[in-house]
Amino acid sequence: MPTFSTSSPDSAFIDSEAQLGAFRTLFHKVEAASLDPERSRDFIHKLAKEL
C-alpha cells in the first residue's frame, strides 16, 4: 500500500507508488527545463516587445 495519496488537477487520485513516481519524474524534468525567475521575466519582456 502506498504511503500517501494525492490528487491531480483533474481530481483523479494518484494511489500507487508507480503513478506517484511517474508524476514526480515528470515534474522534475519540467522543473529542470524551466527558466529561473529573472530569466523568465526577461524572456516575457522580450516577447512583449515583439508584439
N, C-alpha and C positions, 0 to 999 in steps of 0.2 A: 504494500500500500504506500502511495506517495506521502511524503512528509507534510505537504500542504497543497492546496489548490488555489488557483487564481482565475480571474475571468479576463477575457479579451474584450476589446471594444464592442464586439457584436454580442456580448453577454454569453457566449458559449464558454463552458468551463473547460479548463485545461486540467485534467485529473490524472495524468500519468507522468512519471519521470521522463519518459521518452519525449512526450509532447512538450513538456516544460524545457527540457534540454534543447530541443529544436528551436523553440522561440528564443531562448537565451542566446544561442549561437547566432541566429539571425539578427537579434538586437545588437550584439557585439560587432557584427560585420557592418551594420548600418552606422553604428556609433563611430567605428574606426574610419569610415569613409566621409563622415561629416566634417564640416569646417568648424574651427573654433569660433567663438562669438565675434571676435574682431574681424576675422577674415570673412565670416558670413555677412556681417554688416557692410563691409567694403564691397562685397560681391553684389549685394542688394542695391547699394548706392550706384554702382556701375550699371547695373541693369536698368535702374530707374532713369538714369541719364540717357540711355539709348532709346527710350520710348518716345 
